[in-house]
């Protein structure tokens, strides 16, 4: 089991930001997200891994708006 105090390395963070969908700590695809919290033009979501038990927060920002027809 990974050390739960170990920070996400810069390389793993870059990979997660490019590809997403996998735990940035252990690489498992068994991740789940909580509800998205929206504040102003940003949003965040707590995400956790069912394999290694680590949690992190995804941070989003508003980059576009699309019309719903």
Secondary structure, DSSP 8 states (H G I E B T S, - for coil): ---TT----HHHHHHHHHH-SS-TTT--S-EEEEEEEEETTEEEEEEEETTT--EEEEEEE--------
